[in-house]
């Protein structure tokens, strides 16, 4: 009987931890949703915007997908409270910015056509795509 009570308490504690984790993990980037979604599933990315400016805010790259002409200087501006980077993914040695502190900008000039995924070295869940035409 004593063992059963201990097991019940252990399961109850485990369940409580799972609830707490789910409440904490989602706001900290555990979900791809921005929190402003209607709850109808993962956000769908729209067409890539033709711009040479990317804002870093709310721990996201905005716009997430951009298209630039070859030879264009692409600039990331940090509107967040934490430092960030923009670094090409998958071993693509195409670009990386220095650390972009709050209120600062970093730029790279992209010469080679292609589609490049990138991320923040400090917050790997922050991801974006740049297409160079």
Secondary structure, DSSP 8 states (H G I E B T S, - for coil): -HHHHHHHHHHHHHHHHHHHHHHHHIIIIISSS-S-S-SSSS------EE-SEEEEETTEEESSEEEE-TTEEEEEEE-SSS-B--EESTT-TT-B---B-TT-EEEEEE-S-EEEEEE-SS-TT-EEEEEE-
